[in-house]
Amino acid sequence: MKYIDKKTEQQVRQTIDDHFLFDGVIHVVVGVSAGPDSTALLAMLIEMSSGYGVTPIAVYVDHGLRPSEARDEAMFVRQIAQKLGVVSEVMTVNVKEYAKAEKLSLEHAARDLRYEALRTVAAKYTKSVIAVAHNSDDQAEEVLLRLLRGSGRLGLSGMRYKNGDIIRPLLDLSKQKILDYLKGMGLSYCLDSSNVDDRFLRNRIRLELLPYLEKRIDKGVRQALIKTASILAEDEELLEQLAMDGYRDCVQKEQNVGNTEAVLLKDPFCCLSGALQRRVAEKLLWQLGSRAHYDHIMKIIQAAHKGVTGTELHFKRGLRVGVERSVLRFSYPKGVCAWRGRLRKR
């Protein structure tokens, strides 16, 4: 006989309500890896679905990295979805090929393709969001990981409850509460062998660094990291609003022979604080489909302040930034593709 942990479910409901995760939502695409966290997420959302008027869809993404395990996991997701009475889908992506082509780590490539696959499924349904199963332990690990990689305030503010079409209903739950919930429900799950592979920095943080810090430094280190992320997230909301205001004042979109251009107005841009200039430049690069590397952001800022008229910046995938007297002009003159050469001859 299963025992439904109403207290844990109520905590998740509170997170959903506090952060408006289901506002205007009809379909919830649930990323289910077959592990404990995503299995619990699927079970909870099914238990709550009628109360919110939403329909969960279980989706398993096979990254092509663990063929034998992936077959078993995909079968598990199909079976548990059928048992719980929801539709399921299995998506297959080629992480190794993508990582090689884009010169990314396997972790980065897997994340990119996983979200792309989930969005492909979500596009089939009206008013959909994508639910992923990050929990509070994941948040602590993520903040520490970003700290070690030298992230700024935005990175150290951690994962959001809602980020565009991605929602994280379990972000306030600990791993232990999730495991207890599954035990009470009588639900099994699979264990991913890659989660103990010490080649991945995230695993070394989870299995070695955090336990060491808890044992030798402070047993409350996880909560301290989570608290820090929460405080910084509030600051980020304000800075993001200021950056949006700055973006509207500084950036204009234009059409040039079928290619979308963006024009950055130098005077209002240079009047912004350094922190907002970095954010506006980053947002502009993302909007143009370019990776917002720190050195690219700084080159844009330098060009706005001291760039010589007639010079230009060359970024990846064919993005050119022409320096003019009062503006920086961003364009893909030959489309989004790598090419050599200048916009203008000297």
VMD Tcl script that draws the C-alpha trace (Angstrom):
set ca {
  {0.00 0.00 0.00}
  {1.46 3.34 -0.98}
  {1.77 6.26 1.40}
  {1.34 9.67 -0.21}
  {3.50 12.24 1.56}
  {1.04 15.13 1.64}
  {3.49 17.38 3.50}
  {6.10 17.10 0.76}
  {3.49 17.56 -1.95}
  {2.21 20.65 -0.15}
  {5.74 22.07 -0.11}
  {5.94 21.61 -3.87}
  {2.49 23.17 -4.31}
  {3.71 26.15 -2.31}
  {6.70 26.53 -4.63}
  {4.43 26.31 -7.68}
  {2.05 28.91 -6.26}
  {4.70 31.30 -4.91}
  {6.49 31.45 -8.24}
  {3.42 31.21 -10.53}
  {4.87 28.18 -12.31}
  {1.56 27.01 -13.78}
  {0.03 30.38 -14.65}
  {-1.58 30.07 -18.10}
  {-0.23 26.53 -18.49}
  {-2.16 23.57 -19.91}
  {0.58 21.05 -20.75}
  {3.68 20.24 -18.68}
  {6.47 18.42 -20.50}
  {8.37 16.60 -17.75}
  {11.99 15.69 -18.40}
  {12.25 12.18 -16.92}
  {15.71 10.59 -16.83}
  {14.40 7.56 -14.87}
  {16.46 8.71 -11.86}
  {14.91 9.40 -8.44}
  {14.44 13.17 -8.80}
  {12.64 13.18 -12.14}
  {10.60 10.08 -11.25}
  {9.40 11.84 -8.09}
  {8.67 15.01 -10.08}
  {6.51 13.10 -12.55}
  {4.62 11.32 -9.76}
  {3.99 14.55 -7.85}
  {2.82 16.49 -10.88}
  {0.41 13.70 -11.79}
  {-0.98 13.75 -8.24}
  {-1.46 17.52 -8.48}
  {-2.48 17.81 -12.13}
  {-6.25 17.85 -11.67}
  {-6.02 20.61 -9.07}
  {-4.09 22.83 -11.45}
  {-5.85 21.75 -14.63}
  {-2.59 20.71 -16.32}
  {-1.64 17.60 -18.27}
  {1.85 16.13 -17.72}
  {3.75 14.47 -20.60}
  {6.77 12.32 -19.69}
  {9.80 12.68 -21.99}
  {13.01 10.65 -21.86}
  {16.03 11.92 -23.80}
  {18.60 9.35 -24.91}
  {21.94 11.16 -25.30}
  {23.59 8.29 -27.13}
  {26.29 7.98 -24.46}
  {25.16 4.86 -22.55}
  {23.35 2.61 -25.06}
  {22.67 -0.34 -22.74}
  {21.49 1.76 -19.78}
  {19.53 4.11 -22.02}
  {17.42 1.27 -23.41}
  {16.49 0.16 -19.90}
  {15.82 3.73 -18.77}
  {13.62 4.48 -21.78}
  {11.62 1.33 -21.12}
  {11.31 2.28 -17.44}
  {9.96 5.74 -18.34}
  {7.43 4.26 -20.75}
  {6.29 1.75 -18.13}
  {6.00 4.21 -15.24}
  {4.19 6.72 -17.45}
  {1.74 4.02 -18.48}
  {1.33 2.96 -14.84}
  {0.65 6.55 -13.78}
  {-1.65 7.19 -16.74}
  {0.20 9.77 -18.82}
  {1.60 9.98 -22.34}
  {5.34 9.41 -22.79}
  {7.85 10.09 -25.55}
  {11.47 9.07 -26.12}
  {13.80 11.45 -27.96}
  {17.27 10.54 -29.25}
  {20.16 12.98 -29.72}
  {23.82 12.57 -30.70}
  {25.84 14.32 -28.01}
  {29.30 13.21 -29.14}
  {28.79 14.48 -32.68}
  {27.36 17.80 -31.48}
  {30.10 18.28 -28.87}
  {32.78 17.71 -31.51}
  {31.17 20.02 -34.05}
  {30.59 22.83 -31.55}
  {33.79 22.21 -29.53}
  {31.86 21.73 -26.29}
  {32.29 19.43 -23.32}
  {30.05 16.38 -23.24}
  {28.20 17.87 -20.26}
  {27.53 21.14 -22.06}
  {26.53 19.43 -25.30}
  {24.21 17.01 -23.48}
  {22.47 19.87 -21.70}
  {21.99 21.86 -24.91}
  {20.56 18.91 -26.85}
  {18.42 17.73 -23.95}
  {16.63 21.08 -23.72}
  {16.34 21.24 -27.49}
  {14.66 17.82 -27.51}
  {12.30 18.79 -24.68}
  {11.36 21.97 -26.55}
  {10.67 19.95 -29.69}
  {8.10 17.95 -27.75}
  {6.69 21.02 -25.99}
  {6.10 22.68 -29.37}
  {3.50 20.01 -30.13}
  {1.31 21.16 -27.26}
  {-0.53 24.38 -26.52}
  {0.43 26.55 -23.57}
  {3.24 24.25 -22.51}
  {6.16 24.52 -20.11}
  {9.08 22.17 -19.45}
  {9.49 20.87 -15.90}
  {12.91 19.65 -14.76}
  {13.76 18.02 -11.45}
  {16.56 20.12 -9.95}
  {16.40 20.07 -6.16}
  {17.98 22.11 -3.35}
  {21.06 19.85 -3.22}
  {21.53 20.47 -6.94}
  {21.29 24.21 -6.26}
  {24.09 24.07 -3.68}
  {26.26 22.05 -6.07}
  {25.54 24.42 -8.94}
  {26.48 27.53 -6.94}
  {29.76 25.93 -5.81}
  {30.48 24.77 -9.36}
  {29.92 28.25 -10.75}
  {32.06 29.78 -7.99}
  {34.95 27.49 -8.93}
  {34.54 28.48 -12.58}
  {34.73 32.17 -11.73}
  {31.10 33.12 -12.36}
  {29.86 36.58 -11.54}
  {26.80 37.63 -9.59}
  {24.37 36.17 -12.13}
  {25.98 32.74 -12.04}
  {26.23 32.70 -8.25}
  {22.52 33.49 -7.97}
  {21.96 29.87 -8.99}
  {19.13 28.24 -10.89}
  {15.75 29.96 -11.15}
  {12.36 28.49 -10.27}
  {11.24 29.74 -13.66}
  {13.50 30.63 -16.58}
  {11.55 31.25 -19.76}
  {9.84 27.98 -20.62}
  {11.73 26.00 -17.94}
  {10.25 25.47 -14.47}
  {11.79 23.78 -11.40}
  {9.03 22.77 -8.96}
  {11.39 20.73 -6.72}
  {13.98 23.45 -6.14}
  {13.00 23.79 -2.45}
  {13.14 20.03 -1.76}
  {16.21 18.18 -0.50}
  {17.39 14.94 -2.07}
  {16.49 13.07 1.09}
  {12.88 14.29 1.00}
  {12.63 13.13 -2.59}
  {13.93 9.67 -1.73}
  {11.53 9.44 1.22}
  {8.65 10.42 -1.07}
  {9.50 7.69 -3.57}
  {9.77 5.11 -0.81}
  {6.35 6.09 0.52}
  {4.84 5.88 -2.94}
  {6.45 2.50 -3.56}
  {8.10 3.79 -6.73}
  {11.39 2.44 -8.04}
  {13.92 4.33 -10.16}
  {17.14 3.81 -12.12}
  {20.67 4.88 -11.22}
  {22.74 6.62 -13.90}
  {26.34 5.35 -13.90}
  {27.58 8.69 -15.24}
  {26.56 10.31 -11.95}
  {29.55 8.68 -10.23}
  {32.04 9.27 -13.05}
  {34.77 11.42 -11.49}
  {35.84 12.76 -14.88}
  {32.99 15.26 -14.49}
  {33.63 18.22 -12.18}
  {30.02 18.26 -11.01}
  {30.35 14.71 -9.71}
  {33.59 15.51 -7.88}
  {31.83 18.43 -6.21}
  {28.87 16.24 -5.21}
  {30.82 13.20 -4.08}
  {34.04 14.70 -2.75}
  {34.15 18.46 -2.21}
  {30.77 19.09 -0.56}
  {31.05 16.11 1.84}
  {34.57 17.31 2.75}
  {33.35 20.86 3.43}
  {30.46 19.55 5.54}
  {32.74 17.31 7.57}
  {35.80 19.56 7.98}
  {34.53 23.13 7.62}
  {30.80 23.58 8.37}
  {27.99 21.04 8.26}
  {25.62 23.82 7.16}
  {27.55 24.65 3.99}
  {24.74 23.50 1.66}
  {22.20 25.78 3.29}
  {24.71 28.66 3.24}
  {25.20 28.22 -0.49}
  {21.45 28.07 -1.09}
  {20.90 31.19 1.03}
  {23.60 33.06 -0.88}
  {21.96 32.11 -4.18}
  {18.58 33.30 -2.93}
  {19.93 36.70 -1.86}
  {21.80 37.21 -5.11}
  {18.74 36.14 -7.12}
  {16.76 39.03 -5.62}
  {19.54 41.45 -6.54}
  {19.60 39.96 -10.03}
  {15.92 40.70 -10.57}
  {16.56 44.39 -10.00}
  {19.68 44.45 -12.17}
  {17.88 42.57 -14.94}
  {15.10 45.16 -14.97}
  {17.63 47.98 -15.15}
  {19.44 46.14 -17.96}
  {16.18 45.73 -19.88}
  {15.54 49.46 -19.58}
  {19.07 50.14 -20.80}
  {18.66 47.69 -23.68}
  {15.50 49.44 -24.86}
  {17.27 52.81 -24.75}
  {20.45 51.66 -26.51}
  {19.50 48.99 -29.04}
  {17.55 49.36 -32.27}
  {16.66 46.57 -34.67}
  {16.81 47.13 -38.41}
  {16.35 45.12 -41.60}
  {19.13 45.06 -44.19}
  {18.66 43.01 -47.38}
  {16.82 40.26 -45.54}
  {19.34 40.09 -42.67}
  {18.33 41.35 -39.26}
  {20.75 43.92 -37.90}
  {21.02 45.48 -34.48}
  {22.35 48.94 -33.92}
  {23.88 49.90 -30.56}
  {23.67 53.64 -29.89}
  {27.00 54.71 -28.43}
  {26.00 57.75 -26.37}
  {23.23 56.22 -24.22}
  {25.23 52.97 -23.94}
  {28.36 54.72 -22.66}
  {26.28 56.61 -20.08}
  {25.29 53.33 -18.41}
  {27.27 51.96 -15.50}
  {29.90 49.35 -16.32}
  {27.73 46.59 -14.84}
  {24.79 47.52 -17.07}
  {26.99 47.91 -20.15}
  {28.17 44.32 -19.71}
  {24.60 43.11 -19.34}
  {23.29 45.03 -22.34}
  {26.14 43.77 -24.54}
  {25.57 40.22 -23.32}
  {21.84 40.44 -23.98}
  {22.45 41.82 -27.46}
  {24.80 38.96 -28.38}
  {22.32 36.38 -27.13}
  {19.50 38.05 -29.04}
  {21.59 37.78 -32.20}
  {22.23 34.09 -31.62}
  {25.89 34.53 -30.69}
  {27.59 33.12 -27.62}
  {28.19 35.90 -25.11}
  {31.81 35.22 -24.17}
  {33.31 37.66 -21.67}
  {36.06 38.79 -24.05}
  {33.45 39.49 -26.76}
  {31.42 41.58 -24.32}
  {34.51 43.58 -23.34}
  {35.47 44.14 -26.99}
  {32.04 45.61 -27.65}
  {32.35 47.93 -24.65}
  {35.83 49.03 -25.74}
  {34.61 49.64 -29.29}
  {31.73 51.77 -28.01}
  {34.07 53.93 -25.95}
  {37.26 54.06 -28.01}
  {36.61 52.27 -31.30}
  {37.95 53.93 -34.44}
  {35.30 54.71 -37.04}
  {35.57 52.31 -39.97}
  {37.05 49.43 -37.97}
  {35.12 46.30 -37.18}
  {34.95 43.30 -34.85}
  {34.77 39.73 -36.14}
  {32.90 37.18 -34.02}
  {32.09 33.53 -34.63}
  {29.46 32.29 -37.11}
  {29.87 35.33 -39.34}
  {28.78 38.06 -36.94}
  {30.36 41.41 -37.76}
  {30.29 44.58 -35.68}
  {31.02 47.71 -37.64}
  {32.22 50.79 -35.72}
  {30.56 53.96 -36.94}
  {30.63 57.48 -35.57}
  {27.61 57.21 -33.29}
  {26.69 53.53 -33.41}
  {27.98 49.97 -33.48}
  {26.25 48.02 -36.25}
  {25.78 44.25 -35.74}
  {25.04 42.06 -38.75}
  {25.45 38.70 -40.46}
  {26.33 39.96 -43.97}
  {26.55 36.45 -45.42}
  {24.09 34.77 -43.08}
  {24.88 32.78 -39.97}
  {27.99 30.97 -41.20}
  {31.74 31.19 -40.80}
  {33.55 33.34 -43.34}
  {36.67 35.44 -43.64}
  {36.90 38.98 -44.82}
  {35.91 42.51 -43.93}
  {32.63 44.34 -44.30}
  {34.43 47.29 -45.82}
  {37.74 47.63 -47.54}
  {40.15 50.06 -45.98}
}
mol new
graphics top color blue
foreach p $ca { graphics top sphere $p radius 0.5 }
foreach p [lrange $ca 0 end-1] q [lrange $ca 1 end] { graphics top cylinder $p $q radius 0.2 }
display resetview
